[in-house]
Amino acid sequence: MIVRTAILEGTVAPADKAEFDQHMRTTVVAALGRYPGLIKAVLREIAEADADAPPVYMAFDLYFHNLTDMHAALASPVRQAVRAELGQIMPRFQGRVYHLVFDETAQTGARA
């Protein structure tokens, strides 16, 4: 399984935090859910971090069966819709956004 993770490293002003977080949880997650070939989209918010961890604000994980499906989704018109949704709220975010693509190769536990 392929997991494309978007990392938001930075901050949101306290006055903007509630609106920013709500927009990400609802509008952006719904937009991500329209990607063709997507298995699931997950928003992860920081609950705790090591004292020396980078200032990651939140992360999105997009799950696909393979790289071909991921690339097709990113080449689809849905990507422009997702970017439009993000464009409405991202000016409130101060920092950088970057992506990592993982190949999930092993797991254990009750959910495995």
N, C-alpha and C positions, 0 to 999 in steps of 0.2 A: 504494500500500500504506500502511496505517496502522500506526504503531508507538506503543504506549502504554508509556512508560518510567516506572518507579517508581525514584526516587532515594532512597537511604538516606544521608543526610548526618549524620555523627556518628561515634560510636565504640562499640566493644565492649571490655569489660575483658579484658586478656590471659588471665585465668583462664577466661573464657567463650568466647573466640574460636574454638577448635577445634570445640566443640559447636555454636555458633551457625552457623559456616560450613558444617559438615556438614549440619545441619538444613535450611539454605537450599538447598544443592546437591541434596539428595535429596528430602526430604519436601515442601518448598515447590514446587520445580520440578515434581515429579510432580503435585501438586495443581493447579498452573497449567495443566498439560497437559490437564486435563479440561474446560477452558473450551470451550463449543460455538463453532464457527466459527474457532477459533484455528489459525493456520498453524504457528506455532512460538513457543516461549518460550525466552529466552536469559538466563542469569545472567551478568553481567559483574562481575569483581572487579578492583580497582585494581592495576595492575602498576607504574605510575609516575604521578606528577602534578607539575605545575609547583609551584614553591615557594609561589606565592601563590594556588593553587587552593583552593576550599572543601574541607572535609574529607569528601568523598564516600567512603563505605565500600564500597558496591556498588550495582549497578543491575540491574533486571529489565526486559527488553524483551518485550512481547507483540505479535506480528504478526497483523494481520487484513487481509482484503481491502478493507474499507471501514469507515466509521464506524458504519453500521447493524449490521454484524456485531459490532463492538466493544461497542456499547451493549447489544445483545442478550446478549452474554456476561456483561457486568457486571450485567445485570438477572436473570441466571439463578441458580438455587439453588447452582450451583457456587461463586459468589462467597462465600457464607457458609461453605462448606467451606474455601476458601482462607483466609479470615479466621480460621477456627478454627485452622488449621495455623500461621498467623503468630502468633496469640495465645499459642501455647505457648512461643515463643522470643523474641518482641519485647521482653518486659520486660528482657532482657539488653542491648538496644540503647539507647544514650543519644543522642538527637538528634531529627531530624525526618525524616519521609517525605513526599515530594510527588510528583505525577505530571505528566508532560508528554505531550501527544499530538502526534506528528509525522505529516505526510503525506510519505512518501518519494517524491520526484518525479524524481530523477535519480541514476544511479550509473554507475560505470565500473570497469574492472579485470577480473581473471580470473573473479570470482564474479558479475559483472553479468549 
